[in-house]
Each structure stands twice: as structure tokens, then as C-alpha cells.
């Protein structure tokens, strides 16, 4: 099947393909009184002539306008899976957050006493990574933690196969289609504040000049002290304002601010590329797009990028 937009031109109906594997028009054998110009439909190719393919209506995907119509059209045209197979749901039902977290306590380093923070966009629903830093006499200690998905998703399991098939989560203005079911993507594998979570940690020692002196990877258990947005952290980096922060994180973000200055100097010394992508966020009012807002790259973005690198 090919997914596209239904159009009429001088009583000659056709579909303009939206499918990535074919770009072009498909003539329809007959017009349909059920369809309106702009509807998203699924077409089956039945024949072709000198002007191209000819098809017939198989299914109406979405009718109307707005964000919902656009999202459903895109999802269907790219064949993005929205439903979870029963085999995946069966595996998910066997995962218990309490028993799972209790069972591996002894095999992980307990870092729940450290004041990690997560830094994400204001609309983020899942928090994949967390940071912690402290000052040393000759530099800094930086801990970068990412959610330990591998603890819950075993190699070659049905979850693993479905995640591989999806490849990534898909973010649209009005919804997210996750790579992993919500129990994992927005709960057990999301480093939510004040909740114990499993993570893979890289413990890095950085010199005063911004050079990495050593590092170690290990599995750990952490507890984020606060969830920050990039804008909140930026106010601190630029103005040293701390009124929105819990007291526990102040020494850590103070160390991060000093560390960032050294990392950026080191980046400049080694001639690393610095990208300035032009991105925009979409503002919706109900189902309608009302504005496009340019996303400004902040020092808080750079801090998280440098830590990840």
C-alpha cells in the first residue's frame, strides 16, 4: 500500500504519495464522494499506463487538518509501529519495579547519597541522563549517569527485538511514540527525581586545564535530587541565581559551572568543531499550530554536551 493525500483536479482524482519509498502521483480509478481534498488515504496499486500508476482506495487514514491529522498521516506513511505485540506486553508484565530494584542492590555501587541532577527540555517526559560534579584540589570529579536499560531489556528478548525494529523514539508536536513501552521509557528507565534508579555511570577525573586524567565505568544505583530545565540551569550559569534549586545540588552545579569553563577552553585548544544547529519548537493551541519558536543554544546545552562527550 501507498499512503498519500487525496486530491481532485478537474474531476480527475489522484493521490500525492507521502510514503518514503515512492514519491509521485497515483491516479484513482474513480472519485469517491466520501473523500475531501487533503484527506490522507491508503492506496493499492492496481495497474499502470503511460502516465504512471493507477490505484484504488483501500483505507481512509485521517480526514481534516491540524496537528493530529499531520501526525497520523506521517505515522502511517512511514509505517511507524504504534501498537505493542502481545509477546512484548507479556514480557513487560513480568517486570516488577520493586522486586527488580531490590534484587540487584548488592551488585551495584550505591550513589544515592550524591546529588545528581537531570537537565532536559521543559516538555521532556523521560530523563535519560544525570550529572554530578565535585571540586578536587587539582581539578574536578564528574559523574555522568545514563539509565541502565540493559538491566531490564535482555539481549534477544522480545523487548530487545521490538526496540531494534523501531530503532528510536519518534517525537511529534502532539505525541511521542516510544522505542520502549512506557513502564520503561517514562518510569523504570527514567531518572525521575527522588526515586532510586539503576544506571551506568562514568566516573571522570578532569584537570584544572580541562584535560581528562582518568575514568571508570560501573553499574550503580542513583537518585536524582532535582529535575532542571535548560532554562533554569542557564539562569544560574549566567546570573548565579539559585532560588529555584534545592540546597543539596548547589555545590555540584557550582563545580559544573567552573568545570564547563575549563572544558570549553580545552575544546578551543584542540580545535574541536562547534555546531550551531537551527532548530524550532512548535507551539500548539488545541490541534492547531500557532507559532514556531527558534531554539537558542545555551551554555546549559553546552554543559550537558561536554559532559556526554
C-alpha positions in Angstrom: 0.0 0.0 0.0 1.0 3.6 -0.6 -0.1 6.4 1.8 -0.8 9.8 0.4 -3.1 12.9 0.2 -6.3 12.7 -1.8 -6.6 15.5 -4.4 -9.1 16.3 -7.1 -8.2 18.2 -10.3 -10.8 18.8 -13.0 -12.7 15.8 -11.9 -9.6 13.6 -12.1 -8.9 12.3 -8.7 -5.4 11.3 -7.7 -3.3 10.7 -4.6 0.0 12.5 -3.9 2.3 10.0 -2.2 3.6 10.6 1.3 5.3 7.2 1.5 9.1 7.4 1.7 9.6 4.5 -0.8 7.7 6.2 -3.6 7.3 9.9 -4.5 4.8 10.8 -7.1 1.1 10.7 -8.1 -1.2 7.7 -8.3 -4.3 8.2 -10.4 -7.5 6.7 -8.9 -9.9 4.6 -10.9 -12.8 6.6 -9.7 -13.6 9.5 -7.5 -15.1 9.0 -4.0 -17.9 11.1 -2.5 -16.6 10.1 0.9 -13.3 11.8 0.4 -12.4 15.5 0.7 -9.4 17.3 -0.8 -6.5 16.8 1.6 -7.6 13.6 3.3 -4.9 11.0 4.0 -5.7 7.7 2.4 -4.1 4.3 1.7 -4.0 3.2 -1.9 -3.4 -0.2 -3.5 -1.7 -0.1 -7.0 -3.9 -2.0 -9.5 -2.3 -1.1 -12.8 -0.3 1.5 -14.7 -0.4 3.3 -18.0 1.9 5.7 -19.9 1.2 8.4 -17.3 2.0 6.3 -14.3 0.4 4.2 -11.6 -3.3 3.7 -11.1 -4.8 2.6 -7.8 -7.9 2.2 -5.8 -8.9 3.3 -2.3 -8.0 0.8 0.4 -8.5 2.8 3.6 -9.1 6.4 4.9 -6.3 7.2 7.4 -7.3 10.7 8.5 -9.6 13.5 7.5 -9.3 17.1 8.2 -6.5 19.4 9.2 -4.3 20.2 12.2 -1.6 18.5 14.2 -3.5 15.3 14.8 -4.1 14.8 11.1 -0.5 15.6 10.2 0.8 13.2 12.9 -1.4 10.3 11.9 -0.5 10.9 8.2 3.2 10.8 9.0 3.0 7.8 11.3 1.1 5.7 8.7 3.2 6.8 5.7 6.4 5.8 7.4 5.0 2.6 8.8 5.9 3.6 12.4 4.6 0.9 14.7 2.2 2.3 17.4 0.9 -0.9 18.9 2.9 -3.3 21.1 2.9 -7.0 20.1 1.4 -9.4 22.7 4.8 -11.1 23.3 6.3 -7.7 24.3 3.3 -6.9 26.6 3.7 -10.4 28.2 7.4 -9.7 29.0 6.6 -6.2 30.4 4.0 -7.7 32.7 6.8 -9.8 34.3 8.9 -6.8 35.2 8.3 -5.6 38.8 9.9 -2.3 39.7 10.1 -3.1 43.4 11.4 -6.7 43.3 13.8 -5.9 40.4 15.3 -3.0 42.3 15.7 -5.0 45.5 17.3 -8.0 43.8 20.4 -6.2 42.5 21.2 -3.9 45.4 24.3 -5.9 46.4 25.9 -5.9 43.0 25.7 -2.2 42.3 27.5 0.8 43.8 25.2 2.9 45.9 25.4 6.5 44.8 22.1 7.6 46.1 23.8 10.0 48.6 25.2 12.1 45.7 23.1 15.0 44.4 22.7 14.1 40.8 20.6 16.4 38.6 18.8 15.8 35.2 18.7 18.6 32.7 16.2 18.4 29.8 13.8 20.5 27.8 10.7 21.7 29.7 8.4 19.4 27.8 10.5 16.2 28.3 8.7 13.2 29.7 11.7 10.9 30.2 15.0 11.7 31.7 17.8 9.5 30.3 20.9 11.0 31.9 22.0 12.7 35.1 25.1 14.7 36.2 27.0 15.2 39.4 30.3 17.1 39.9 32.6 18.0 42.8 35.7 20.1 43.1 39.1 18.5 43.8 42.4 20.1 44.8 43.7 19.8 41.3 40.5 19.6 39.2 37.1 18.1 39.3 35.3 14.8 39.5 32.5 14.5 37.0 29.9 11.6 37.2 27.8 11.0 34.1 24.9 8.5 34.6 22.6 7.1 31.9 19.6 4.9 32.6 20.6 1.2 32.6 18.1 0.0 30.1 20.1 -3.3 29.6 19.1 -4.4 33.2 15.5 -4.7 32.0 15.9 -5.4 28.3 17.8 -8.6 27.9 19.6 -9.4 24.6 17.4 -11.2 22.0 14.3 -10.8 24.2 11.0 -9.8 22.6 11.5 -6.3 24.1 15.0 -6.2 22.5 13.7 -7.3 19.1 10.9 -4.8 19.1 13.2 -1.9 20.2 15.7 -2.9 17.4 12.8 -2.9 14.9 11.7 0.6 16.0 15.2 1.9 16.2 14.4 5.1 18.1 11.6 7.0 19.7 9.6 9.4 17.5 8.8 12.8 18.8 6.0 14.8 17.2 4.4 18.1 18.4 1.4 16.4 19.9 2.7 12.9 21.0 5.7 10.6 21.5 5.9 7.1 20.0 8.5 5.4 22.3 11.0 2.8 21.4 10.3 1.0 24.7 6.9 0.6 26.5 6.0 3.4 28.9 6.8 1.3 32.0 10.4 1.5 30.9 10.6 4.7 28.9 8.9 7.0 31.4 9.3 5.1 34.6 11.9 2.5 35.4 14.4 3.8 32.8 13.6 7.5 33.5 15.8 9.1 36.2 13.0 10.8 38.0 13.8 13.0 41.0 13.6 11.4 44.5 13.3 7.9 43.1 16.0 5.2 43.1 17.0 4.2 39.6 19.6 1.9 38.0 22.2 3.5 35.9 25.5 3.0 34.1 28.0 5.6 35.4 31.2 7.0 34.0 33.3 8.5 36.8 35.7 11.0 35.3 38.6 13.0 36.7 39.3 16.3 34.9 42.3 18.5 35.5 42.2 22.3 36.1 43.2 22.7 32.4 40.2 20.7 31.2 42.0 17.5 30.3 40.6 14.1 31.2 43.1 12.4 33.6 41.2 9.1 34.1 37.8 7.4 34.0 35.9 4.4 35.2 32.7 2.8 34.1 30.5 0.9 36.5 26.9 -0.1 37.3 25.3 2.0 40.1 22.1 3.0 41.8 21.4 6.7 41.9 18.6 9.1 43.0 18.3 12.4 41.2 18.0 15.3 43.6 16.2 17.6 41.2 15.0 17.8 37.6 16.1 21.0 35.9 15.2 22.6 32.5 18.0 24.1 30.4 16.5 27.5 31.0 16.7 27.1 34.8 20.3 26.0 34.7 21.1 28.8 32.3 19.9 31.4 34.7 22.4 30.0 37.3 25.3 29.8 34.8 24.7 33.4 33.7 23.5 35.1 36.9 24.4 32.8 39.7 20.7 32.8 40.8 19.9 29.8 43.0 16.4 30.4 44.3 14.8 27.6 42.2 17.3 25.0 43.3 17.2 22.6 46.3 20.2 23.3 48.6 21.7 19.8 48.1 22.6 20.4 44.4 24.3 23.8 44.9 27.9 22.5 45.5 27.5 20.2 42.4 26.2 22.8 40.0 28.8 25.3 41.2 31.5 22.7 40.4 29.9 22.1 37.0 29.9 25.8 36.2 33.7 26.0 36.8 34.3 22.8 35.0 32.4 24.0 31.9 34.8 27.0 31.6 37.8 24.7 31.5 36.2 22.2 29.2 35.3 24.9 26.7 38.9 26.3 26.8 40.2 22.8 26.2 37.8 22.3 23.3 39.1 25.5 21.7 42.7 24.5 22.3 42.2 21.2 20.5 40.3 22.8 17.6 37.1 20.9 18.1 34.1 21.7 15.8 31.3 23.6 17.3 27.9 23.3 15.7 25.1 25.8 15.8 22.1 24.0 14.5 18.9 25.9 13.7 16.0 24.3 15.5 12.5 25.3 16.3 9.8 24.3 18.7 6.2 24.2 17.6 3.5 25.8 19.7 0.1 24.3 19.5 -3.3 25.6 20.6 -5.5 22.6 20.7 -5.0 20.9 17.4 -3.6 24.0 15.5 -0.1 25.3 15.0 0.0 28.8 16.3 3.8 29.7 16.3 7.3 28.5 15.6 9.9 29.5 18.2 13.6 29.3 17.5 15.5 27.3 20.0 18.5 29.2 21.2 21.6 27.1 22.1 22.6 27.9 25.7 25.6 27.3 27.9 23.4 24.8 29.7 23.2 22.8 26.5 26.9 23.0 26.1 27.5 21.8 29.7 25.4 18.6 29.1 27.1 18.1 25.6 30.6 18.4 27.0 29.8 16.0 29.9 28.4 13.5 27.4 31.4 13.8 25.1 
